Amino acid sequence: MKQYLDMVKYVLDNGVKKENRTGVDTISTFAYSYKVDLSEGYPLLTTKKMYFNSMLHELFWYLSGEEHIKNLRKKTKIWDAWADEEGRLQTAYGRFWRRYPVPEISLDGEVFADEDNPWVTREENGQLVFDQIQYIIDTLKEMKTNPNHKNGRRMIVLAWNPGNATISKLPPCHYTFAFNVLGNKLNCHLTQRSGDIALGIPFNLACYSLLTMMIAKECGYEVGEFAHTIIDAHIYENHIEGLKEQLTREPLKLAKIKIVDKPFNELTFEDIMLEDYESHPVIKFEVAV
């Protein structure tokens, strides 16, 4: 993908050296943005082999709403470094995607959804939670039939809670995304506070592009663009040579995605198929924890 390689080159050429909590310095840039047209193919990197199955298991973990990795770690080890022995995490994206806490006490003039709201449920511990993903899906479907909702601009999913993020071992990196409809095309914009260009960004790009495709299919839209803004876009110093190697490789034709014709909430790992994927060999990068 040219857009990814352009980002790699830009950060290598313009990045500023920074220290960070991992002990491995980075070269970083501020607020790098790019976008891809999903109608041209599925943007899974071809300049190195990508582990699609791990990314797909991760996406379904997000969608499960689980706050732990007890089930995910049976499929992939990519989150093990941030969990305890029992699989508990201090932050889990899907927990906020599908089960965002709703306060029951408000200040004068504030309003919050209650149990009568179609996207709110009460959990066994008494906590009210809001299903942001279901809200997006229902709103997109409503826009098809209700003129008053035709041009909705409130389709935002938030994975950030300040009370959690300020003390969590690893608060969400990709912390908010928004959907937008132009014509009959569904677009998605992801904002990320911090992005590891060698390891994290290729997964984020593949994950959110696929999620956009899945939701577009569920709601009867064509796929549009995926846009991505990374506030601190960085390359770890021990990743530089591997990324320079990618710059020497010619991008190959983009793969395709096939999604089984089933309701969104019934889709499973086996219902998403990667087709016609070819890539250059694996480049190994160490994970900075």
C-alpha contacts under 8 A as a table, 3 or more apart, distances in Angstrom:
res1	aa1	res2	aa2	distance
1	M	4	Y	5.53
1	M	5	L	6.45
1	M	43	P	7.04
1	M	45	L	6.15
1	M	46	T	7.02
1	M	47	T	7.68
1	M	251	P	5.73
1	M	252	L	7.84
1	M	254	L	7.98
2	K	5	L	5.11
2	K	6	D	5.98
2	K	251	P	7.18
3	Q	6	D	5.12
3	Q	7	M	6.40
3	Q	34	Y	6.64
3	Q	35	K	7.45
3	Q	36	V	7.44
4	Y	7	M	5.14
4	Y	8	V	6.36
5	L	8	V	4.98
5	L	9	K	6.19
5	L	246	Q	7.72
5	L	247	L	6.35
6	D	9	K	5.21
6	D	10	Y	6.07
7	M	10	Y	5.02
7	M	11	V	6.19
7	M	32	Y	7.69
8	V	11	V	5.43
8	V	12	L	6.14
8	V	197	I	7.21
8	V	243	L	7.01
8	V	247	L	7.89
9	K	12	L	5.10
9	K	13	D	6.02
9	K	247	L	7.59
10	Y	13	D	5.17
10	Y	14	N	5.85
10	Y	15	G	7.60
11	V	14	N	5.09
11	V	15	G	4.72
11	V	27	I	7.17
11	V	28	S	6.62
11	V	29	T	6.24
11	V	233	A	7.62
11	V	234	H	7.03
11	V	235	I	7.39
12	L	15	G	5.76
12	L	27	I	7.37
12	L	235	I	7.77
12	L	240	I	7.82
14	N	29	T	7.07
15	G	27	I	4.72
15	G	28	S	4.58
15	G	29	T	5.10
15	G	234	H	7.54
16	V	26	T	7.88
16	V	27	I	4.89
16	V	28	S	5.16
16	V	29	T	6.57
17	K	25	D	6.85
17	K	26	T	5.63
17	K	27	I	4.31
17	K	28	S	6.33
18	K	25	D	5.70
18	K	26	T	5.32
18	K	27	I	6.02
18	K	28	S	6.76
19	E	23	G	7.09
19	E	24	V	7.09
19	E	25	D	4.73
19	E	26	T	6.51
20	N	23	G	6.11
20	N	24	V	6.97
20	N	25	D	6.26
20	N	26	T	7.59
21	R	24	V	7.99
22	T	25	D	7.85
22	T	288	A	5.96
22	T	289	V	5.74
24	V	236	Y	6.55
24	V	237	E	6.89
24	V	238	N	7.73
24	V	288	A	7.19
25	D	236	Y	5.94
25	D	237	E	5.94
26	T	234	H	6.00
26	T	235	I	5.28
26	T	236	Y	4.21
26	T	237	E	5.45
27	I	234	H	5.52
27	I	235	I	5.37
27	I	236	Y	6.51
27	I	237	E	7.01
28	S	232	D	6.32
28	S	233	A	5.60
28	S	234	H	4.15
28	S	235	I	6.48
29	T	32	Y	7.01
29	T	231	I	7.90
29	T	232	D	5.90
29	T	233	A	5.36
29	T	234	H	6.33
30	F	230	I	7.56
30	F	231	I	5.38
30	F	232	D	5.15
30	F	233	A	6.36
31	A	229	T	6.18
31	A	230	I	5.27
31	A	231	I	4.02
31	A	232	D	6.20
31	A	233	A	6.95
32	Y	229	T	5.68
32	Y	230	I	5.31
32	Y	231	I	6.51
32	Y	232	D	7.74
32	Y	233	A	6.41
33	S	227	A	7.36
33	S	228	H	5.53
33	S	229	T	4.31
33	S	230	I	6.37
34	Y	227	A	5.88
34	Y	228	H	5.60
34	Y	229	T	6.80
35	K	225	E	6.63
35	K	226	F	5.47
35	K	227	A	4.02
35	K	228	H	6.05
36	V	43	P	7.73
36	V	225	E	5.55
36	V	226	F	5.41
36	V	227	A	6.49
37	D	40	E	5.80
37	D	41	G	7.75
37	D	224	G	6.10
37	D	225	E	4.49
37	D	226	F	6.57
38	L	41	G	5.54
38	L	42	Y	6.20
38	L	43	P	7.29
38	L	209	S	7.26
38	L	223	V	6.01
38	L	224	G	5.75
38	L	225	E	5.46
38	L	226	F	6.76
39	S	42	Y	7.94
39	S	223	V	5.98
39	S	224	G	6.40
39	S	225	E	7.77
40	E	254	L	7.76
41	G	254	L	5.36
41	G	255	A	5.98
41	G	256	K	5.63
41	G	257	I	7.98
42	Y	206	A	7.65
42	Y	209	S	7.43
42	Y	210	L	7.72
42	Y	254	L	5.88
42	Y	255	A	5.33
42	Y	256	K	5.24
42	Y	257	I	6.40
43	P	205	L	7.15
43	P	206	A	6.12
43	P	209	S	7.37
43	P	254	L	6.26
43	P	255	A	7.24
44	L	50	M	7.12
44	L	202	P	7.28
44	L	205	L	7.62
44	L	206	A	5.55
44	L	254	L	6.96
44	L	255	A	6.93
45	L	48	K	6.42
45	L	49	K	7.18
45	L	50	M	6.54
45	L	202	P	6.70
45	L	254	L	7.98
45	L	279	S	7.48
46	T	49	K	6.26
46	T	50	M	7.54
46	T	251	P	5.76
46	T	252	L	5.71
46	T	253	K	7.76
46	T	254	L	7.44
46	T	277	Y	7.97
46	T	278	E	6.51
46	T	279	S	4.20
46	T	280	H	6.04
47	T	246	Q	5.64
47	T	249	R	5.87
47	T	250	E	6.82
47	T	251	P	5.58
47	T	252	L	7.37
47	T	279	S	6.00
47	T	280	H	5.19
47	T	281	P	7.71
48	K	246	Q	6.95
48	K	279	S	5.90
48	K	280	H	4.88
48	K	281	P	5.42
48	K	282	V	5.14
48	K	283	I	6.08
49	K	279	S	5.34
49	K	280	H	5.89
49	K	281	P	5.49
49	K	282	V	4.73
49	K	283	I	7.41
50	M	279	S	7.99
50	M	282	V	7.50
51	Y	54	S	5.68
51	Y	55	M	6.67
52	F	55	M	5.15
52	F	56	L	6.13
53	N	56	L	5.04
53	N	57	H	6.15
54	S	57	H	5.18
54	S	58	E	6.18
54	S	75	K	7.41
54	S	76	T	5.80
54	S	78	I	7.66
55	M	58	E	5.01
55	M	59	L	6.25
55	M	203	F	6.25
55	M	206	A	7.62
55	M	207	C	6.51
56	L	59	L	5.05
56	L	60	F	6.35
56	L	207	C	7.19
56	L	269	F	6.83
57	H	60	F	5.27
57	H	61	W	6.17
57	H	72	L	7.00
57	H	75	K	6.89
57	H	76	T	7.36
57	H	269	F	6.76
58	E	61	W	4.95
58	E	62	Y	6.33
58	E	72	L	7.18
59	L	62	Y	5.08
59	L	63	L	6.33
59	L	207	C	6.32
59	L	211	L	7.88
60	F	63	L	4.90
60	F	64	S	6.03
60	F	268	T	7.44
60	F	269	F	7.19
61	W	64	S	5.04
61	W	65	G	6.91
61	W	66	E	6.80
61	W	72	L	6.41
61	W	94	G	6.87
62	Y	65	G	5.74
62	Y	66	E	7.18
62	Y	92	A	7.82
62	Y	93	Y	5.98
62	Y	94	G	3.86
62	Y	95	R	7.41
62	Y	97	W	7.34
63	L	94	G	5.64
63	L	97	W	7.33
63	L	98	R	6.99
64	S	94	G	6.46
64	S	95	R	8.00
64	S	98	R	7.54
65	G	93	Y	7.73
65	G	94	G	4.18
65	G	95	R	4.33
65	G	96	F	7.21
65	G	97	W	6.70
65	G	98	R	5.11
65	G	99	R	6.46
66	E	69	I	7.40
66	E	92	A	7.28
66	E	94	G	6.14
66	E	95	R	5.50
67	E	88	R	7.07
67	E	89	L	6.57
67	E	91	T	7.12
67	E	92	A	5.05
67	E	93	Y	7.79
67	E	94	G	7.01
67	E	95	R	5.21
68	H	71	N	7.90
68	H	83	A	7.88
68	H	87	G	5.44
68	H	88	R	4.59
68	H	89	L	5.51
68	H	92	A	6.92
69	I	72	L	4.81
69	I	73	R	5.71
69	I	79	W	7.40
69	I	80	D	7.87
69	I	83	A	7.48
69	I	87	G	4.90
69	I	88	R	6.50
69	I	89	L	7.45
70	K	73	R	5.88
70	K	74	K	7.31
70	K	86	E	7.01
70	K	87	G	4.95
70	K	88	R	7.57
71	N	74	K	5.59
71	N	75	K	7.47
72	L	75	K	5.49
72	L	76	T	6.28
72	L	77	K	7.83
73	R	76	T	5.05
73	R	77	K	5.26
73	R	78	I	7.79
73	R	79	W	7.35
73	R	80	D	6.93
73	R	87	G	7.91
74	K	77	K	7.70
76	T	79	W	7.77
77	K	80	D	5.32
78	I	81	A	7.44
79	W	82	W	5.87
79	W	83	A	6.83
80	D	83	A	5.35
80	D	84	D	7.80
80	D	87	G	7.58
81	A	289	V	7.05
82	W	89	L	6.73
82	W	169	K	7.44
82	W	170	L	7.29
82	W	289	V	7.91
83	A	86	E	7.62
83	A	87	G	5.22
83	A	88	R	5.35
83	A	89	L	4.96
83	A	90	Q	7.80
84	D	87	G	5.25
84	D	88	R	5.52
84	D	89	L	6.95
85	E	88	R	7.50
89	L	92	A	6.32
90	Q	164	N	7.88
90	Q	168	S	5.41
90	Q	169	K	6.44
90	Q	170	L	7.39
90	Q	171	P	7.97
91	T	164	N	7.32
91	T	165	A	7.68
91	T	168	S	6.38
91	T	169	K	7.81
91	T	170	L	6.80
91	T	171	P	5.98
91	T	172	P	7.10
92	A	95	R	5.47
92	A	96	F	7.09
92	A	172	P	7.66
93	Y	96	F	5.56
93	Y	97	W	6.25
93	Y	159	A	5.66
93	Y	172	P	6.65
94	G	97	W	4.62
94	G	98	R	5.84
94	G	99	R	7.53
94	G	159	A	7.79
95	R	98	R	5.59
95	R	99	R	5.07
95	R	100	Y	6.61
96	F	99	R	5.02
96	F	100	Y	4.28
96	F	101	P	7.51
96	F	132	Q	7.93
96	F	158	L	7.04
96	F	159	A	5.18
96	F	160	W	7.62
97	W	100	Y	6.37
97	W	131	D	6.43
97	W	132	Q	5.44
97	W	133	I	6.13
97	W	157	V	6.54
97	W	158	L	6.79
97	W	159	A	6.19
98	R	129	V	7.89
98	R	130	F	6.54
98	R	131	D	4.14
98	R	132	Q	5.62
98	R	133	I	6.14
98	R	134	Q	7.70
99	R	129	V	4.73
99	R	130	F	5.17
99	R	131	D	5.33
99	R	132	Q	7.58
100	Y	129	V	4.96
100	Y	130	F	4.93
100	Y	131	D	6.62
100	Y	132	Q	7.40
101	P	127	Q	6.88
101	P	128	L	5.96
101	P	129	V	4.56
101	P	130	F	6.52
102	V	112	F	7.16
102	V	113	A	7.43
102	V	127	Q	7.50
102	V	128	L	5.27
102	V	129	V	5.33
102	V	130	F	6.59
103	P	106	S	7.01
103	P	112	F	7.16
103	P	128	L	7.28
104	E	112	F	7.44
104	E	114	D	7.67
104	E	128	L	7.64
106	S	109	G	7.94
106	S	110	E	5.77
106	S	111	V	6.78
106	S	112	F	7.46
107	L	110	E	5.48
113	A	116	D	7.60
113	A	117	N	5.84
113	A	120	V	7.08
114	D	117	N	5.62
114	D	120	V	6.54
114	D	128	L	7.69
115	E	118	P	7.65
115	E	120	V	5.54
115	E	121	T	5.94
115	E	122	R	7.12
115	E	128	L	7.53
116	D	120	V	7.34
117	N	120	V	5.43
119	W	130	F	5.46
119	W	131	D	5.30
119	W	132	Q	7.46
119	W	134	Q	6.91
119	W	135	Y	6.30
120	V	128	L	6.59
120	V	129	V	5.48
120	V	130	F	4.54
120	V	131	D	6.52
121	T	128	L	5.66
121	T	129	V	5.57
121	T	130	F	6.74
122	R	125	N	7.99
122	R	126	G	5.80
122	R	127	Q	5.55
122	R	128	L	4.42
122	R	129	V	6.30
123	E	126	G	5.30
123	E	127	Q	5.37
123	E	128	L	6.35
123	E	129	V	7.29
124	E	127	Q	7.39
131	D	134	Q	5.57
131	D	135	Y	6.34
132	Q	135	Y	5.00
132	Q	136	I	6.33
132	Q	156	I	7.87
132	Q	157	V	5.88
132	Q	158	L	7.95
133	I	136	I	5.13
133	I	137	I	6.38
133	I	157	V	7.16
134	Q	137	I	5.08
134	Q	138	D	6.04
135	Y	138	D	5.26
135	Y	139	T	5.96
135	Y	155	M	7.95
136	I	139	T	5.18
136	I	140	L	6.14
136	I	155	M	5.71
136	I	156	I	7.61
136	I	179	F	8.00
137	I	140	L	5.25
137	I	141	K	6.31
137	I	215	I	6.79
137	I	218	E	7.69
137	I	219	C	6.67
138	D	141	K	5.16
138	D	142	E	6.09
139	T	142	E	4.96
139	T	143	M	6.18
139	T	149	H	7.82
139	T	152	G	7.91
139	T	155	M	7.65
140	L	143	M	5.14
140	L	144	K	6.86
140	L	219	C	6.26
141	K	144	K	5.39
141	K	145	T	7.30
141	K	219	C	5.40
141	K	220	G	7.75
142	E	145	T	5.52
142	E	146	N	5.71
142	E	149	H	6.72
142	E	150	K	7.90
143	M	146	N	5.44
143	M	147	P	6.91
143	M	148	N	7.86
143	M	149	H	4.92
143	M	150	K	4.49
143	M	151	N	7.06
143	M	152	G	7.27
144	K	147	P	7.93
144	K	150	K	6.78
145	T	150	K	7.82
146	N	149	H	5.52
146	N	150	K	6.31
147	P	150	K	4.93
148	N	151	N	7.97
149	H	152	G	5.56
151	N	181	V	7.17
152	G	155	M	6.98
152	G	180	N	7.55
152	G	181	V	7.91
153	R	179	F	7.83
153	R	180	N	6.63
154	R	178	A	7.85
155	M	178	A	5.59
155	M	179	F	5.42
155	M	180	N	7.27
156	I	176	T	7.14
156	I	177	F	5.82
156	I	178	A	4.30
156	I	179	F	6.56
157	V	176	T	5.58
157	V	177	F	5.40
157	V	178	A	6.24
158	L	175	Y	6.03
158	L	176	T	4.53
158	L	177	F	6.81
159	A	172	P	6.60
159	A	174	H	7.74
159	A	175	Y	4.81
159	A	176	T	5.89
160	W	164	N	7.83
160	W	165	A	6.70
160	W	171	P	7.60
160	W	172	P	6.52
160	W	175	Y	5.52
160	W	176	T	7.32
161	N	164	N	5.41
161	N	165	A	5.88
162	P	165	A	4.90
162	P	166	T	5.90
163	G	166	T	6.06
163	G	167	I	7.45
164	N	167	I	5.85
164	N	168	S	5.86
164	N	171	P	7.55
165	A	168	S	5.18
165	A	170	L	7.70
165	A	171	P	4.84
165	A	172	P	7.48
166	T	171	P	7.61
168	S	171	P	5.48
172	P	175	Y	5.28
173	C	192	Q	5.47
173	C	193	R	5.38
173	C	194	S	5.38
173	C	195	G	7.00
174	H	177	F	7.96
174	H	190	L	7.01
174	H	191	T	6.04
174	H	192	Q	4.10
174	H	193	R	6.42
174	H	194	S	7.44
174	H	204	N	7.89
175	Y	191	T	6.51
175	Y	192	Q	5.84
175	Y	193	R	7.07
176	T	190	L	6.13
176	T	191	T	5.56
176	T	192	Q	7.16
177	F	188	C	6.92
177	F	189	H	5.44
177	F	190	L	4.29
177	F	191	T	6.02
178	A	188	C	5.65
178	A	189	H	5.28
178	A	190	L	6.65
179	F	186	L	6.92
179	F	187	N	5.63
179	F	188	C	4.53
179	F	189	H	6.50
180	N	186	L	5.96
180	N	187	N	5.08
180	N	188	C	6.26
181	V	184	N	6.55
181	V	185	K	5.57
181	V	186	L	4.77
181	V	187	N	6.02
182	L	185	K	5.38
182	L	186	L	6.80
182	L	187	N	7.66
184	N	221	Y	5.49
184	N	222	E	5.97
185	K	221	Y	5.59
185	K	222	E	4.65
185	K	223	V	5.26
185	K	224	G	4.79
186	L	212	T	7.32
186	L	216	A	6.11
186	L	221	Y	6.04
186	L	222	E	6.21
186	L	223	V	5.23
186	L	224	G	5.04
186	L	225	E	7.31
187	N	212	T	7.26
187	N	223	V	6.86
187	N	224	G	4.88
187	N	225	E	4.83
187	N	226	F	5.84
187	N	227	A	7.84
188	C	208	Y	7.91
188	C	209	S	7.91
188	C	212	T	6.53
188	C	225	E	6.50
188	C	226	F	4.96
188	C	227	A	6.20
189	H	226	F	5.91
189	H	227	A	4.58
189	H	228	H	5.66
189	H	229	T	7.77
190	L	208	Y	7.77
190	L	226	F	7.86
190	L	227	A	6.31
190	L	228	H	4.86
190	L	229	T	6.32
191	T	228	H	6.07
191	T	229	T	4.95
191	T	230	I	6.12
191	T	231	I	7.59
192	Q	195	G	6.67
192	Q	228	H	7.72
192	Q	229	T	6.16
192	Q	230	I	4.76
192	Q	231	I	6.08
192	Q	232	D	7.98
193	R	230	I	6.02
193	R	231	I	4.90
193	R	232	D	6.05
194	S	230	I	6.18
194	S	231	I	5.98
194	S	232	D	4.71
194	S	233	A	6.09
194	S	234	H	7.66
195	G	200	G	6.27
195	G	201	I	6.03
195	G	230	I	6.04
195	G	231	I	7.69
195	G	232	D	6.17
195	G	233	A	4.94
195	G	234	H	6.11
196	D	199	L	5.76
196	D	200	G	4.89
196	D	201	I	5.98
196	D	233	A	6.63
196	D	234	H	5.55
196	D	235	I	6.06
196	D	236	Y	7.44
197	I	200	G	5.97
197	I	201	I	5.05
197	I	202	P	7.25
197	I	233	A	6.67
197	I	234	H	5.93
197	I	235	I	5.67
198	A	201	I	6.78
198	A	202	P	7.25
198	A	235	I	6.67
198	A	239	H	6.63
198	A	243	L	6.76
198	A	285	F	7.24
199	L	202	P	6.31
199	L	203	F	7.09
199	L	285	F	7.04
199	L	287	V	7.69
200	G	203	F	5.39
200	G	204	N	6.21
201	I	204	N	4.92
201	I	205	L	5.97
202	P	205	L	5.20
202	P	206	A	6.22
203	F	206	A	5.18
203	F	207	C	5.88
204	N	207	C	5.06
204	N	208	Y	6.04
205	L	208	Y	5.71
205	L	209	S	6.00
205	L	228	H	7.89
206	A	209	S	5.32
206	A	210	L	6.13
207	C	210	L	5.29
207	C	211	L	6.23
208	Y	211	L	4.87
208	Y	212	T	6.08
208	Y	226	F	7.74
209	S	212	T	5.15
209	S	213	M	6.35
209	S	226	F	6.14
210	L	213	M	4.99
210	L	214	M	6.18
211	L	214	M	5.05
211	L	215	I	6.19
212	T	215	I	5.26
212	T	216	A	5.96
212	T	223	V	7.30
212	T	226	F	7.86
213	M	216	A	5.09
213	M	217	K	6.19
213	M	223	V	6.10
214	M	217	K	5.28
214	M	218	E	6.29
214	M	259	I	7.31
214	M	264	F	7.07
215	I	218	E	5.00
215	I	219	C	6.12
215	I	264	F	7.18
216	A	219	C	5.28
216	A	220	G	5.88
216	A	221	Y	4.76
216	A	222	E	6.16
216	A	223	V	6.17
217	K	220	G	5.32
217	K	221	Y	6.18
217	K	222	E	7.39
218	E	221	Y	7.96
218	E	263	P	6.56
218	E	264	F	5.92
230	I	233	A	5.39
235	I	239	H	6.46
235	I	240	I	6.77
236	Y	239	H	5.29
236	Y	240	I	6.81
237	E	240	I	5.49
238	N	241	E	7.29
238	N	285	F	7.77
238	N	286	E	7.66
239	H	242	G	5.48
239	H	243	L	6.32
239	H	285	F	6.11
239	H	286	E	7.66
240	I	243	L	5.28
240	I	244	K	6.19
241	E	244	K	5.00
241	E	245	E	6.25
242	G	245	E	5.07
242	G	246	Q	6.53
242	G	283	I	6.37
242	G	284	K	7.58
242	G	285	F	7.37
243	L	246	Q	4.98
243	L	247	L	6.49
244	K	247	L	5.12
244	K	248	T	6.87
245	E	248	T	5.38
245	E	249	R	6.97
246	Q	249	R	5.24
247	L	250	E	7.78
249	R	280	H	7.63
252	L	278	E	6.99
252	L	279	S	6.68
253	K	278	E	7.54
254	L	276	D	7.88
254	L	277	Y	6.95
255	A	274	L	7.01
255	A	275	E	5.86
255	A	276	D	5.08
255	A	277	Y	4.62
255	A	278	E	7.38
256	K	274	L	6.02
256	K	275	E	5.03
256	K	276	D	6.31
256	K	277	Y	7.37
257	I	272	I	7.08
257	I	273	M	5.76
257	I	274	L	4.94
257	I	275	E	6.00
258	K	272	I	5.96
258	K	273	M	5.06
258	K	274	L	6.54
258	K	275	E	7.26
259	I	271	D	5.90
259	I	272	I	4.88
259	I	273	M	6.45
260	V	267	L	7.71
260	V	271	D	5.12
260	V	272	I	6.62
262	K	266	E	6.44
262	K	267	L	6.28
263	P	266	E	5.36
263	P	267	L	6.56
264	F	267	L	5.49
267	L	271	D	5.97
267	L	272	I	7.98
268	T	271	D	5.35
268	T	272	I	7.33
269	F	272	I	5.94
270	E	273	M	7.22
274	L	277	Y	6.87
